[in-house]
Amino acid sequence: MIATVLIGLVALIHAYIVYLEMVLWDTPRGHKAFGLTPDFAKASKVLAANQGLYNGFLAAGLVWGLYLGEPGFQVKTFFLVCVVVAGLYGAATANRKILYVQAIPAFLALIALWLGW
């Protein structure tokens, strides 16, 4: 049950990131969330939408794994590992905050899944 809740939370986080990157990137809210200047946000809007799409795939994979239930163990594991790796890479190359927003919640969900919680 704990793993299911944590995986759902990670999926929701990624759905929100999709919204931020694909819809709100070039708005004051998007600027604040990502520390952007209006000029940079405007120039990078298409790249951000592409990035958002990939986050959407991660969220969709986690929801798919939840939908599958117990037989979805491998699907959930795969997508959580993808989120952890993406979060570690993002924290190392873009912003340390990504470690706390993406990688750590996914890692905790992965541990809970593996322990059968």
Secondary structure as UniProt FT lines:
FT   HELIX           2..22
FT   TURN            25..26
FT   HELIX           28..34
FT   HELIX           38..43
FT   HELIX           45..68
FT   HELIX           70..72
FT   HELIX           73..93
FT   HELIX           97..98
FT   HELIX           99..103
FT   HELIX           104..115
//
